[in-house]
Amino acid sequence: MNAGELELQKAATRAFILADAEEINIIRTPRVPDGAGGFVESSPPINIAPQVVRMIPQSDRVLEVEGSDGRRAVPEWVLLMEPGSDMQRYDRFTWRGVVWEIAQVHTKPDYEIKGDVIKYA
C-alpha cells in the first residue's frame, strides 16, 4: 500500500473510532518466565495511559482463544485502536462494569490494531 493510501486508511480508522469512542484504562501485568517453560504474573501491574478505542461486537465466526489463565473462550468483542496505540496480549481493562482481557492482537493491516476480547474471570 502506498503512503497516500495508508494515510487515507488511517484517517478512516480514526473517524470510525471517534464515531463511537470509548476511553479505557489498560492494566498490564508483567509476565516473567517460571523456569518450566511457562510464565507467572509479577507485580505491580502497570497502568497504561488512557486509550481512545472503539468496541465492536464480534460477529465473525471465530475460534476459541486462550486467556492468560488458560481458560478458553470465544471473543465477544473486538477492540479497535489506531496504529501506534499501546495494546498487548493479556492486557486487561474494565468496561461497562466488567473486566475484559485482550486474548489476541492483530497488527495487520497497517492502518489499525485490533484485539480479540474475552471476559476475564
C-alpha distances in whole Angstrom, upper triangle without the diagonal:
4,7,8,6,6,10,11,10,12,15,15,15,18,20,20,22,24,25,27,27,29,30,31,32,31,33,32,35,35,35,37,38,42,43,43,39,38,38,40,39,40,41,41,38,35,34,31,30,30,27,26,24,24,26,25,28,27,27,25,28,27,29,31,30,32,33,35,38,37,38,35,34,32,29,30,28,24,24,20,20,17,15,18,20,23,24,25,27,30,30,32,33,35,34,37,40,38,37,33,31,28,28,24,21,18,15,12,10,9,10,14,16,19,22,25,28,32,35,37,40
4,6,5,6,9,10,11,12,14,16,17,19,20,21,23,25,26,28,28,30,31,32,33,32,35,34,37,37,37,39,40,44,45,45,41,41,40,42,41,42,43,42,39,36,35,32,31,31,28,26,25,26,28,28,30,30,30,29,31,30,33,35,33,35,36,37,41,40,41,39,37,35,32,33,30,27,26,22,21,18,16,18,21,24,25,27,29,32,32,34,35,37,36,39,41,40,39,35,34,30,31,27,24,21,18,15,13,11,12,16,19,21,25,28,31,34,38,39,43
4,6,5,6,9,10,10,12,14,15,17,18,20,21,23,24,27,26,28,29,30,31,30,33,32,35,35,36,38,40,43,44,45,41,40,39,41,40,41,41,40,37,34,33,29,28,28,25,24,24,25,27,27,30,30,31,30,32,31,34,35,34,36,36,37,40,40,41,39,38,35,32,33,30,26,25,21,20,16,14,16,19,22,24,26,28,32,31,33,33,36,35,37,40,39,37,34,33,29,31,27,24,21,17,15,13,11,11,15,18,21,24,28,30,34,37,38,42
4,5,5,6,9,10,11,13,14,16,17,19,20,21,23,26,25,28,29,30,32,31,34,34,37,37,39,41,42,46,47,48,44,43,42,43,42,43,43,42,39,36,35,31,29,29,26,24,24,24,27,27,30,30,30,30,33,32,35,37,35,37,37,39,42,42,42,40,39,36,33,34,30,27,25,22,20,17,16,18,21,24,25,28,30,33,32,34,34,36,35,37,40,39,38,35,34,31,32,29,25,22,19,17,15,13,12,15,19,22,26,29,31,35,38,39,43
4,5,5,6,9,10,11,12,14,15,16,18,20,21,24,24,26,28,29,31,30,33,33,36,36,38,40,41,45,46,46,43,41,40,42,41,42,42,41,38,35,34,30,29,28,25,23,22,22,25,24,27,27,27,26,29,29,31,34,32,35,35,37,40,40,40,38,36,33,30,31,28,24,23,19,18,15,15,17,20,23,24,26,28,32,31,33,32,34,33,35,38,37,36,33,32,29,30,26,23,20,17,15,12,11,10,13,17,19,23,26,29,32,35,37,41
4,5,5,6,9,10,10,12,14,15,17,18,20,22,22,24,25,26,28,27,30,29,33,33,34,36,38,41,43,43,39,38,37,38,37,38,38,38,35,32,30,27,26,25,22,20,19,20,22,22,25,25,26,25,28,27,29,31,30,32,32,33,37,37,37,35,33,31,28,29,25,22,20,17,15,12,11,14,16,20,21,23,25,28,27,29,29,31,30,33,36,35,33,30,29,25,27,23,20,17,14,12,10,8,6,10,14,17,20,23,26,30,33,34,38
4,5,5,6,9,10,11,12,14,15,16,18,21,20,23,23,25,27,26,30,30,33,33,35,37,39,42,44,45,41,40,38,40,38,39,39,38,34,31,30,26,24,24,21,19,19,19,22,22,26,26,27,27,30,29,32,33,32,34,33,34,38,38,38,37,35,33,29,30,26,22,21,17,15,12,11,13,16,19,21,24,26,29,28,29,29,31,30,32,35,34,33,31,30,26,28,25,22,19,16,15,12,10,8,11,15,18,21,24,27,31,33,35,39
4,5,5,6,9,10,11,12,14,15,17,19,19,22,24,25,28,28,31,31,35,35,37,39,41,44,46,46,43,41,40,41,39,41,41,40,36,33,31,28,26,25,22,19,19,19,22,21,24,25,26,25,29,28,31,33,32,34,34,35,39,39,39,37,35,32,29,29,25,22,21,17,16,13,13,16,18,21,22,25,27,30,29,30,30,31,30,32,35,34,34,31,30,27,29,26,23,20,17,16,13,12,9,12,16,18,22,25,27,31,33,35,39
4,5,5,6,9,10,10,12,14,15,18,18,20,22,23,26,25,28,29,32,33,34,37,38,41,43,43,40,38,37,38,37,38,38,37,34,31,29,26,25,23,20,18,16,16,19,18,21,21,22,22,25,25,27,29,28,31,31,32,35,36,35,33,31,28,25,25,22,18,17,14,13,10,11,14,16,19,20,22,24,27,26,27,27,29,27,29,32,31,31,28,27,24,25,22,19,16,14,12,10,9,6,9,12,15,18,21,23,27,30,32,36
4,5,5,6,9,10,11,12,14,16,16,18,19,20,22,22,26,26,29,30,31,34,36,39,41,42,38,36,35,36,34,35,35,34,31,28,26,22,21,20,16,15,14,14,17,17,21,21,23,23,26,25,28,29,28,30,29,30,34,34,34,32,30,28,25,25,21,18,16,12,10,7,8,11,12,16,17,20,22,25,23,25,24,26,25,27,30,29,28,26,25,22,24,21,18,15,13,12,10,8,5,7,11,13,17,20,22,26,28,30,34
4,5,5,6,9,10,11,12,15,15,18,19,21,23,24,27,28,31,32,34,37,39,42,45,45,42,40,38,39,37,38,37,36,33,30,27,24,22,20,17,15,14,14,18,18,22,23,24,24,28,27,30,31,30,32,32,33,36,37,36,35,32,30,27,26,22,19,17,14,12,9,11,13,14,18,19,23,25,28,26,27,25,27,25,27,30,30,30,27,27,24,26,24,21,19,17,16,14,12,9,10,13,16,19,22,24,28,30,32,35
4,5,5,6,9,10,11,13,14,17,19,21,24,24,27,28,32,33,35,38,40,43,45,45,42,39,38,39,37,38,38,37,33,31,28,25,23,21,18,15,14,13,16,16,19,20,21,21,25,25,28,29,29,31,31,32,35,36,35,33,31,28,24,24,20,17,16,12,12,10,12,15,16,19,20,23,25,27,26,26,25,26,24,26,29,29,29,26,26,23,25,23,20,18,16,15,13,13,9,10,13,15,18,21,22,26,28,31,34
4,5,5,6,9,10,12,12,14,16,18,20,20,24,25,28,29,31,34,36,39,41,41,38,36,34,35,33,34,34,33,30,27,25,22,20,18,15,12,10,10,13,13,16,17,19,19,23,22,25,26,25,27,27,28,32,32,31,30,27,25,21,21,17,14,12,9,8,7,9,13,13,16,16,19,21,23,22,23,21,23,21,23,26,26,25,22,22,20,22,19,16,15,13,13,11,11,7,7,10,11,14,17,19,22,25,27,31
4,5,5,6,9,11,10,13,14,16,19,19,23,24,28,29,31,34,37,39,42,42,39,37,35,35,33,34,33,32,29,26,23,20,18,16,13,10,9,10,13,14,18,19,21,22,25,25,28,28,27,29,28,29,32,33,33,31,29,27,23,22,18,15,13,10,8,6,9,12,12,15,16,20,22,24,22,22,21,22,20,22,25,25,25,23,23,20,23,21,18,17,15,16,14,13,9,9,11,13,16,19,20,23,26,27,31
4,5,5,6,9,10,13,15,18,21,22,25,27,31,32,34,38,40,43,45,45,42,40,38,38,36,37,36,35,31,29,26,23,21,18,15,12,11,10,14,14,18,20,21,22,26,26,29,30,29,31,30,32,35,36,35,33,30,28,24,23,19,17,15,12,11,10,13,16,15,19,19,23,25,27,24,25,23,23,21,23,26,26,26,24,25,23,25,24,21,19,18,18,17,16,12,12,14,15,18,21,22,25,27,29,33
4,6,5,7,8,12,14,17,20,21,24,26,29,31,33,36,38,41,44,44,41,38,36,37,34,36,35,34,31,28,26,23,21,18,15,12,10,8,11,11,14,16,17,19,22,22,26,27,26,28,28,29,32,33,32,30,27,24,21,19,16,13,12,9,10,10,13,16,15,18,18,21,23,25,23,23,21,22,19,20,24,24,24,22,22,20,23,21,19,17,17,17,15,16,12,11,13,13,16,18,19,22,24,26,30
4,5,6,5,8,11,13,16,17,21,22,26,28,30,33,36,38,41,41,38,36,34,34,31,32,32,31,27,25,22,19,17,15,11,8,6,5,9,10,13,16,17,19,23,22,25,26,24,26,25,27,30,31,30,28,25,23,19,18,14,12,10,7,7,8,12,14,13,15,15,19,20,22,20,19,18,18,16,18,21,21,21,19,19,18,20,19,17,16,16,17,16,16,12,10,11,12,14,16,16,20,22,24,27
4,5,5,8,10,14,17,18,22,24,28,30,32,36,38,41,44,44,41,38,36,36,33,34,33,32,28,26,23,20,18,15,12,8,8,8,11,13,16,19,20,22,26,26,29,29,28,30,28,30,32,34,32,31,28,26,23,21,17,15,13,11,10,11,14,16,14,17,18,21,23,25,22,21,19,19,17,18,22,22,22,21,22,21,24,23,21,20,19,20,19,18,15,13,15,15,17,19,19,23,24,26,29
4,6,10,13,16,19,21,25,27,30,33,35,38,41,43,46,46,43,40,38,38,36,37,36,35,31,29,26,23,21,18,15,11,10,8,11,12,15,18,19,21,25,25,28,29,28,31,29,31,34,35,33,32,29,26,23,20,17,16,14,12,13,13,17,19,18,20,21,24,25,26,24,23,21,21,18,18,22,23,23,22,23,22,25,24,22,21,21,22,20,20,17,15,17,17,19,20,20,23,24,27,30
4,7,10,13,17,18,22,24,28,30,32,36,39,41,44,44,41,38,36,36,33,34,33,32,28,27,24,21,20,16,13,10,8,6,8,9,12,16,17,20,23,23,26,27,26,28,27,28,31,32,30,29,26,23,20,17,14,13,12,11,12,14,18,20,17,19,19,22,23,24,22,20,18,17,14,14,18,19,20,19,20,20,22,22,21,21,21,22,21,21,18,16,16,15,17,18,17,20,21,23,27
4,7,10,13,15,19,21,25,27,30,33,36,38,41,42,39,36,34,33,30,31,30,29,25,23,20,18,16,12,10,6,6,5,8,10,14,17,19,21,24,24,27,26,25,27,25,27,29,30,29,28,25,23,20,18,14,13,11,10,10,12,16,17,14,16,16,20,21,22,19,18,15,15,12,13,17,18,18,17,19,18,21,21,19,19,20,21,21,20,17,15,15,14,15,17,16,19,20,22,25
4,6,10,12,16,19,22,25,27,31,34,36,39,39,37,34,31,30,27,28,27,26,22,20,17,15,14,10,8,6,5,6,7,11,14,16,19,22,25,24,26,25,24,25,23,24,26,28,27,26,23,22,18,16,13,13,10,10,10,13,16,17,14,15,15,18,19,19,16,15,12,11,9,10,13,14,15,14,16,16,19,20,18,19,20,22,22,22,19,16,15,14,15,16,15,17,17,19,22
4,7,10,13,16,20,22,25,29,32,34,37,38,35,32,30,29,25,26,24,23,19,17,14,12,10,6,6,5,6,8,10,14,16,19,22,24,27,26,27,26,25,25,23,23,25,28,27,27,24,23,20,18,15,15,11,12,11,13,16,16,13,13,13,17,18,18,15,13,10,10,9,11,13,14,14,14,15,15,19,20,18,20,20,22,23,22,20,17,16,15,15,17,15,18,18,19,22
4,6,10,13,16,19,22,25,28,30,34,34,32,29,26,25,22,22,21,19,16,14,11,10,9,6,5,7,7,10,10,14,16,18,22,24,26,24,25,24,22,22,19,20,22,24,24,24,22,21,18,17,14,14,10,12,11,14,16,16,12,12,11,14,16,15,11,10,7,7,7,10,12,12,11,11,12,13,16,17,16,19,19,22,23,22,20,17,15,14,13,15,13,15,15,15,19
4,7,10,13,16,19,23,26,28,31,32,30,27,24,22,19,19,17,16,12,10,7,6,7,5,6,9,10,13,14,17,19,21,25,26,28,26,27,25,23,22,19,18,21,23,23,24,23,23,19,19,16,16,13,14,13,15,17,16,12,11,11,13,15,14,10,8,6,7,9,12,13,13,11,11,12,13,16,18,17,19,20,23,24,23,22,19,17,16,15,17,14,16,16,15,18
4,6,10,13,15,19,22,24,28,28,27,23,20,19,16,16,15,14,10,8,6,5,7,7,8,11,11,14,14,17,19,20,24,25,26,24,24,23,20,19,16,15,18,20,21,21,20,21,18,18,16,15,12,13,12,15,16,15,11,9,8,10,11,10,6,6,5,8,10,14,14,13,10,10,9,10,13,15,14,17,18,21,23,22,21,18,15,14,13,14,13,14,14,13,16
4,7,10,13,16,20,21,25,26,24,21,18,16,12,13,11,10,6,6,5,6,9,10,11,14,15,17,17,20,22,22,26,27,28,25,25,23,20,18,15,13,16,19,19,21,20,21,19,19,18,17,15,17,16,18,19,17,14,11,10,10,11,9,6,5,6,9,12,16,15,14,10,10,10,11,14,16,15,19,20,23,25,24,24,21,18,17,15,16,14,15,14,12,15
4,6,9,13,16,18,21,22,21,18,14,13,10,10,10,9,6,5,6,7,11,12,13,17,17,19,19,22,23,23,27,27,28,25,24,22,19,17,14,12,14,17,18,20,20,21,19,20,19,18,16,18,17,19,19,17,14,10,9,8,9,7,5,6,9,12,15,19,18,16,13,12,10,10,13,14,14,18,18,22,24,23,24,21,17,17,14,16,15,15,16,13,16
4,6,10,13,15,18,19,18,15,11,10,6,7,7,7,4,6,9,10,14,16,17,20,20,23,22,24,25,25,29,29,29,26,25,22,19,17,13,10,13,16,17,19,20,22,20,22,21,21,19,21,20,22,22,20,17,14,12,10,10,8,7,8,11,14,18,21,20,18,14,13,11,12,14,16,16,20,21,24,27,26,27,24,20,20,17,18,16,16,16,13,15
4,7,10,12,16,17,16,13,10,8,6,5,7,8,7,8,11,12,16,18,19,22,22,25,24,27,28,27,31,31,31,27,26,24,20,18,15,12,14,16,19,21,22,24,23,24,24,23,21,23,22,23,22,20,18,14,13,11,11,10,9,12,15,18,21,25,23,21,17,17,14,14,15,16,17,20,21,24,27,26,27,24,21,21,18,20,19,19,19,16,18
4,7,9,12,14,12,9,6,5,4,6,9,11,10,11,15,16,19,21,22,25,25,27,26,28,29,28,31,30,30,26,25,22,19,16,13,10,12,14,17,19,21,23,22,25,24,23,22,24,23,25,24,22,20,17,15,12,11,10,11,13,17,20,23,26,25,23,19,18,15,15,15,16,17,20,21,25,27,27,28,26,22,22,19,20,19,19,20,17,18
4,6,9,11,10,8,5,6,6,7,10,12,13,14,18,19,22,25,25,28,28,30,30,31,32,31,34,33,33,29,27,25,21,18,16,13,14,16,19,22,24,26,25,28,28,27,25,27,27,28,27,25,23,20,18,15,14,13,15,17,21,24,27,30,29,26,22,21,18,18,18,19,20,23,24,27,30,29,31,28,25,25,22,23,23,22,23,20,21
4,6,8,7,6,4,6,9,10,14,16,16,18,21,22,26,28,28,31,31,33,32,33,34,32,35,34,33,29,27,25,21,18,17,14,15,16,19,21,24,27,26,29,29,28,27,29,29,30,29,27,26,22,21,17,16,15,17,20,23,26,30,33,31,28,25,24,20,20,19,20,21,24,25,28,31,30,33,30,27,26,24,24,24,24,25,22,22
4,6,7,5,5,6,9,10,14,17,18,20,23,25,28,30,31,34,33,35,33,35,35,33,36,35,34,31,28,25,22,19,17,14,14,15,19,21,24,27,27,30,31,30,30,32,31,33,32,30,29,25,23,20,18,17,19,21,25,28,31,34,32,29,25,24,21,22,20,22,23,26,28,31,34,34,36,33,30,29,26,26,25,25,25,22,22
4,6,7,8,10,13,14,18,20,21,23,27,28,31,33,34,37,36,38,37,38,38,36,39,37,36,33,30,27,24,21,20,17,18,18,22,24,27,30,30,33,33,33,32,34,34,36,34,32,31,28,26,22,21,20,22,25,28,31,34,37,36,33,29,28,25,25,23,24,26,28,29,32,35,35,38,35,32,31,28,28,28,28,28,25,26
4,6,8,10,14,16,20,22,23,25,28,29,33,35,35,37,36,38,36,37,37,35,37,36,34,31,28,25,22,19,19,16,16,16,19,22,25,28,29,32,33,32,32,34,34,36,35,33,32,29,27,23,21,20,23,25,29,31,34,37,35,32,29,28,24,24,22,23,25,28,29,32,35,35,38,35,32,31,28,28,28,27,27,25,25
4,7,10,14,16,20,22,22,24,27,27,31,33,32,35,34,35,34,34,34,32,35,33,31,28,25,23,20,17,17,15,15,14,18,20,23,26,26,29,30,29,29,31,31,33,31,30,29,26,24,20,18,18,21,23,27,30,32,35,34,31,27,26,22,22,19,20,22,24,26,28,31,32,34,32,28,28,25,25,25,24,26,23,24
4,7,10,13,17,19,19,21,24,24,28,30,29,32,31,32,31,32,31,29,32,31,29,26,23,20,17,14,14,11,12,11,15,17,20,23,23,26,27,27,26,29,29,31,29,28,27,24,21,18,15,14,17,20,23,26,29,32,31,27,24,22,19,19,17,18,20,23,24,27,30,30,33,30,26,25,22,22,22,21,22,20,20
4,7,9,13,15,15,17,20,21,25,27,27,30,29,30,29,30,30,29,32,31,30,26,24,21,18,14,13,10,11,11,15,17,20,23,23,25,26,25,25,27,27,29,28,26,25,21,19,15,13,12,15,17,21,23,26,29,28,25,21,20,17,17,15,17,19,22,23,27,29,30,31,29,25,24,21,21,21,20,21,18,18
4,6,10,13,13,15,18,20,24,25,26,29,28,30,29,30,30,29,32,32,31,27,25,22,19,15,13,10,10,12,15,18,20,23,23,26,26,26,25,28,27,30,29,27,25,22,19,16,14,12,14,16,19,22,25,28,26,23,20,19,16,17,16,18,20,24,25,28,31,31,33,30,26,25,22,22,21,20,20,16,17
4,7,9,9,12,15,17,20,22,23,26,26,28,26,28,29,28,31,31,31,27,25,22,19,16,13,9,10,13,16,18,20,23,22,24,24,24,23,25,25,27,27,25,23,19,17,14,13,10,12,13,16,19,22,25,23,21,17,17,14,15,15,18,19,23,24,28,30,30,31,28,24,23,20,21,19,18,18,15,15
4,6,8,10,14,16,20,22,23,27,27,29,28,31,31,31,34,34,34,31,29,26,23,19,17,13,14,17,19,22,24,26,25,27,27,27,25,27,26,28,28,25,23,20,18,16,15,13,13,14,17,20,23,26,25,22,19,19,17,18,18,20,21,25,26,30,32,31,32,30,26,26,23,23,22,21,21,17,18
3,5,8,12,14,18,20,22,25,26,28,28,31,31,31,35,35,35,32,31,28,25,22,18,15,16,19,21,24,25,28,26,28,27,27,25,27,26,28,28,25,23,19,19,17,17,14,14,14,16,19,22,25,23,22,18,19,17,19,20,22,23,26,27,31,33,32,33,30,27,26,23,24,23,22,21,18,19
4,6,9,13,16,18,20,24,25,27,27,30,31,31,35,36,36,33,32,29,26,23,20,17,18,21,23,26,26,29,27,28,27,27,24,26,25,27,27,24,22,18,18,17,17,15,14,14,15,18,21,24,22,21,18,19,17,19,21,23,23,26,27,31,33,32,32,29,26,26,23,25,23,23,22,18,19
4,7,10,13,15,17,20,21,24,23,26,27,28,31,32,33,30,29,26,23,21,17,14,16,19,21,23,24,25,23,24,23,23,21,23,22,24,24,21,19,15,15,14,14,12,10,10,12,14,18,21,19,18,15,15,14,15,17,19,20,23,24,28,30,29,29,26,23,22,20,21,19,19,18,15,17
4,6,10,12,14,18,19,22,22,25,27,27,31,32,33,30,29,27,24,22,19,16,18,21,23,25,25,26,24,25,23,22,19,21,19,21,21,18,16,12,12,12,14,12,10,10,12,14,18,21,20,19,16,16,15,15,18,19,19,22,22,26,28,26,26,24,20,21,19,21,19,20,20,17,19
4,7,9,11,15,16,19,20,23,25,26,30,31,32,29,30,27,24,23,20,18,20,23,24,25,25,26,23,24,22,21,18,19,17,19,20,17,14,11,12,13,15,13,10,10,10,12,15,18,18,17,14,15,14,15,18,19,19,22,22,25,27,26,25,22,19,20,18,20,18,19,19,17,20
4,6,8,12,14,17,18,21,24,24,28,29,31,28,28,27,24,23,20,18,21,24,25,26,25,25,22,23,20,19,16,16,14,15,16,13,10,8,9,11,14,13,10,10,10,13,15,19,19,18,15,15,14,14,17,18,16,19,19,22,24,22,21,19,16,17,16,18,17,19,19,18,21
4,6,10,12,16,18,21,24,25,29,30,32,30,30,29,26,26,23,22,24,27,28,28,27,27,24,24,21,20,16,16,14,14,15,13,10,9,11,13,16,16,13,13,12,14,15,19,19,19,17,17,17,16,20,20,18,20,20,23,24,22,21,19,17,18,17,20,19,21,21,20,24
4,7,10,13,15,18,21,23,26,28,30,28,29,28,25,25,22,22,25,27,27,28,26,26,22,22,19,18,14,14,12,13,15,14,10,10,11,14,17,17,13,12,10,12,12,16,17,17,15,15,16,16,19,20,18,20,20,23,23,22,20,18,16,16,16,19,17,20,20,19,23
4,6,10,12,15,18,20,23,25,27,25,27,26,23,24,21,21,24,26,26,26,24,24,20,20,16,15,11,10,8,10,12,11,8,8,9,13,15,16,12,12,10,12,12,15,17,17,16,15,15,14,17,17,15,17,16,19,20,18,17,14,12,13,13,16,15,18,19,19,23
4,7,10,13,17,19,22,23,26,25,27,26,24,25,23,24,26,28,28,27,25,24,20,19,15,14,10,9,7,9,12,12,9,11,12,15,18,18,15,15,12,13,12,15,17,18,17,16,16,15,19,19,16,17,17,19,19,18,15,13,12,13,14,16,16,19,20,21,24
4,7,10,13,15,18,19,22,21,23,23,21,23,21,22,25,26,25,24,22,21,17,16,12,10,7,6,5,8,11,12,9,11,11,14,16,17,14,14,12,13,11,14,17,16,16,14,14,13,16,16,14,15,15,17,17,16,14,11,10,10,11,13,13,16,17,19,22
4,6,10,12,15,17,20,19,22,22,21,22,21,23,25,26,25,24,21,19,15,14,10,8,6,5,7,10,13,15,13,14,13,16,17,18,16,15,13,14,11,13,16,16,16,14,15,14,16,16,15,15,16,17,17,17,14,11,11,10,11,12,12,15,17,19,22
4,7,9,12,14,17,16,19,19,18,20,19,21,23,24,22,21,18,16,12,10,6,6,5,6,9,13,16,18,15,16,14,16,16,17,15,14,12,12,10,11,14,13,14,11,13,12,14,15,14,15,16,18,18,19,17,13,12,10,10,10,9,12,13,16,19
4,6,9,11,14,14,17,17,17,20,19,22,24,24,22,20,17,14,11,9,6,5,6,7,11,14,17,19,17,18,16,18,18,18,17,17,15,15,13,14,17,16,16,13,15,13,15,15,14,14,16,17,17,19,17,13,13,10,10,10,10,12,14,18,21
4,6,9,12,12,15,15,16,19,18,21,23,23,21,18,15,12,9,6,5,6,9,11,14,18,20,23,20,21,18,20,19,19,19,17,16,16,13,14,17,15,16,13,15,14,15,15,16,16,19,19,19,21,20,17,16,12,12,10,10,11,13,17,19
4,6,8,8,11,12,13,16,17,20,21,21,19,16,13,9,7,5,5,6,9,11,15,18,20,23,21,21,18,19,17,18,18,18,17,18,16,16,19,17,17,14,14,13,13,13,14,14,17,17,18,21,20,16,15,11,11,8,9,10,13,16,19
4,7,8,12,14,15,19,20,23,24,24,21,18,15,11,10,8,8,9,13,14,18,21,23,25,24,24,21,22,21,21,22,21,21,21,19,19,22,20,20,17,18,17,16,16,17,16,19,19,19,22,21,18,17,14,14,12,12,14,16,20,22
4,6,9,12,14,17,19,22,24,23,21,17,14,11,10,10,10,10,14,15,18,21,22,25,24,24,21,22,20,21,22,22,23,23,21,22,24,22,22,19,19,17,16,15,16,15,18,17,17,21,20,18,17,14,14,11,13,14,17,21,23
4,7,10,12,16,18,22,23,21,19,15,13,9,10,11,12,13,16,18,21,24,25,27,26,26,23,23,20,21,23,23,24,25,23,24,26,23,23,20,19,18,16,15,17,16,19,19,20,23,23,20,19,16,15,12,14,15,18,20,22
4,7,9,12,15,18,20,18,16,12,10,7,7,10,11,11,15,16,20,22,23,25,24,24,20,19,17,18,20,20,22,23,22,23,25,21,21,17,16,15,12,12,14,14,17,17,18,21,22,19,17,14,13,10,12,12,15,18,20
4,6,10,13,16,17,15,13,10,8,6,8,11,13,13,17,19,22,24,25,27,25,25,21,19,16,17,20,20,22,23,23,24,25,22,21,18,16,15,12,11,14,15,18,19,20,23,24,21,19,16,14,11,12,12,15,17,19
4,7,10,13,14,12,10,6,5,4,7,10,13,14,16,19,22,25,25,27,25,24,20,18,15,15,18,18,20,21,21,23,23,20,18,15,14,13,10,11,14,15,19,20,22,25,25,22,20,16,14,10,11,10,12,14,15
4,7,10,11,9,8,5,6,6,7,11,12,13,15,18,20,23,23,24,22,21,17,15,11,11,14,15,18,19,20,22,22,19,17,13,11,10,6,8,11,13,17,18,21,23,24,21,18,14,11,8,9,8,11,12,14
4,7,8,6,6,4,7,9,10,13,15,15,17,20,21,24,24,25,23,21,17,14,11,10,13,14,17,19,20,22,22,18,16,13,10,10,6,9,12,15,18,20,23,25,26,23,19,16,13,11,11,9,11,11,12
4,5,5,5,6,8,10,10,13,14,15,15,19,20,23,23,24,21,19,15,13,9,7,10,11,14,16,17,20,19,15,13,10,7,8,5,9,12,16,19,21,24,25,26,22,19,16,12,10,9,8,9,8,9
4,6,7,9,11,14,14,16,17,17,17,20,21,24,24,23,21,18,15,12,9,6,9,10,14,16,18,21,20,16,13,11,8,9,8,11,13,17,20,23,25,26,27,24,20,18,14,13,12,11,11,9,10
4,6,9,11,14,15,17,19,20,20,23,24,28,28,27,25,22,18,16,12,9,12,12,16,17,20,22,20,17,14,13,10,12,11,14,17,20,23,26,29,30,31,27,23,21,17,16,14,12,11,9,9
4,6,10,13,14,17,19,20,21,24,25,28,28,28,26,23,20,17,13,11,15,15,18,20,22,24,23,19,16,15,12,13,11,13,17,20,23,25,28,29,31,27,24,21,18,15,15,12,13,11,11
4,7,10,12,15,17,18,20,23,25,28,29,29,27,24,20,18,14,12,15,15,18,19,20,22,21,17,15,13,12,13,10,14,17,20,24,26,28,30,31,27,24,21,17,14,13,10,10,9,9
4,7,9,12,15,16,18,22,24,27,28,28,26,24,20,18,14,13,16,16,18,20,20,22,21,18,16,14,12,13,10,12,16,18,22,24,26,28,29,25,22,19,16,13,12,9,10,11,11
4,6,9,12,14,16,19,22,25,26,27,25,23,20,18,15,13,16,15,17,18,18,19,19,15,14,12,11,12,9,12,15,17,21,23,25,27,27,24,21,17,14,10,9,7,8,10,11
4,6,9,11,14,17,20,24,25,26,24,23,19,18,15,15,17,16,18,18,18,19,20,16,15,13,12,12,10,11,14,16,20,21,22,25,25,22,19,15,13,9,9,7,9,12,14
4,6,8,10,14,17,20,21,23,21,20,16,16,13,13,14,14,15,16,15,16,17,14,13,10,10,9,8,9,12,13,17,18,20,22,22,18,16,12,9,6,5,5,8,11,13
4,7,10,13,17,20,22,24,21,21,17,17,16,15,16,14,14,14,13,13,15,12,13,10,11,11,11,12,14,16,19,20,21,23,23,19,17,13,11,8,6,6,8,11,14
4,6,9,13,16,19,20,18,18,15,16,14,14,14,13,13,13,11,13,15,12,12,9,10,9,11,11,12,13,16,18,18,20,19,16,14,10,8,6,5,7,9,13,16
4,6,10,13,15,17,15,15,12,14,13,14,14,13,13,14,13,15,17,15,14,11,11,9,10,10,10,10,13,14,15,17,15,12,10,6,6,5,6,9,12,15,18
4,7,10,12,14,11,12,10,11,12,13,12,12,11,13,11,14,16,14,14,10,10,8,11,10,9,10,12,14,15,15,14,10,8,5,5,6,7,10,13,15,18
4,7,10,12,10,11,10,13,14,15,14,14,14,15,14,17,19,18,17,14,14,11,13,12,10,10,10,12,12,13,11,7,6,5,7,9,10,14,17,18,22
4,7,8,6,9,8,12,14,16,14,15,14,16,15,18,21,19,18,16,15,12,15,14,11,10,10,12,12,11,9,6,5,6,8,12,13,17,19,20,24
4,6,6,9,10,14,16,19,16,18,17,19,19,22,24,23,22,19,18,16,18,16,13,12,10,11,11,9,7,5,6,9,12,15,16,20,22,24,27
4,5,9,10,13,16,18,17,19,19,22,21,24,27,25,24,21,19,16,18,16,12,11,8,10,9,7,6,5,6,9,12,16,18,21,24,25,29
4,7,9,12,15,18,16,18,18,21,22,25,27,26,24,21,19,17,19,17,13,13,10,12,13,10,9,9,8,12,14,17,19,22,25,25,29
4,6,10,13,15,13,15,15,18,18,21,23,22,20,18,16,14,16,15,12,12,10,13,14,12,11,9,8,10,12,15,16,19,21,22,25
4,7,10,12,10,12,13,16,17,21,22,20,18,16,14,12,15,14,11,12,11,15,16,14,14,12,9,11,11,15,15,18,20,19,23
4,7,9,7,10,11,14,15,19,20,18,16,13,11,8,11,10,8,10,10,14,15,14,15,11,8,9,8,11,12,14,16,16,20
4,6,6,9,12,15,17,21,21,19,16,13,10,7,9,8,7,10,10,14,16,16,17,14,10,10,8,11,11,14,16,15,18
4,6,9,12,15,17,20,21,18,15,12,8,5,6,5,6,10,12,15,17,18,19,16,12,11,8,9,10,11,14,13,16
4,6,10,13,15,19,18,15,12,9,6,5,6,8,9,13,15,18,21,21,22,19,15,13,10,10,9,10,11,10,13
4,7,11,13,17,16,14,10,8,6,6,8,10,10,14,15,19,21,21,21,18,14,13,10,11,10,11,12,10,14
4,7,10,13,13,10,7,5,4,6,9,12,13,16,18,21,23,23,23,19,16,14,11,12,9,10,9,8,11
4,6,10,10,8,6,5,7,9,12,14,15,18,19,22,24,24,23,19,16,15,12,13,10,11,10,9,12
4,7,6,5,4,6,9,11,15,17,18,21,22,25,26,27,25,22,19,17,15,15,11,12,10,10,12
4,5,5,7,7,10,12,16,18,18,20,22,25,26,26,24,21,18,16,14,14,11,12,10,11,14
4,6,8,10,13,16,18,21,21,23,25,28,28,29,27,23,22,19,17,17,14,13,12,13,15
4,7,10,13,16,19,21,23,25,27,30,31,31,30,26,24,21,19,18,15,14,11,12,13
4,6,10,13,15,18,20,23,25,27,29,30,28,25,22,19,17,15,12,10,7,8,10
4,7,10,13,16,17,21,23,26,27,28,27,23,20,18,15,14,10,9,6,6,8
4,7,9,12,14,17,19,22,24,25,24,20,17,14,11,10,6,6,5,5,9
4,6,9,11,14,17,20,22,23,22,19,15,13,9,8,6,5,6,6,9
4,6,7,11,13,16,18,19,19,15,12,9,6,6,5,7,9,9,13
4,7,10,13,16,18,20,20,17,13,11,7,6,6,7,10,10,13
4,7,10,12,15,16,17,14,11,8,5,5,8,10,13,13,17
4,6,9,12,13,14,11,7,6,4,7,9,12,15,16,19
4,6,8,10,11,9,6,5,6,8,12,15,18,19,23
4,6,7,9,7,5,7,9,12,15,18,21,22,26
3,5,7,7,7,8,11,13,17,20,24,25,28
4,6,6,8,10,13,15,18,22,25,27,30
4,6,8,11,14,17,20,24,27,28,32
4,7,10,14,17,20,23,26,28,31
4,7,10,13,16,20,22,24,28
4,7,10,13,16,19,21,24
4,7,9,13,16,18,21
4,6,10,13,14,18
4,7,10,12,16
4,7,9,13
4,6,9
4,6
4
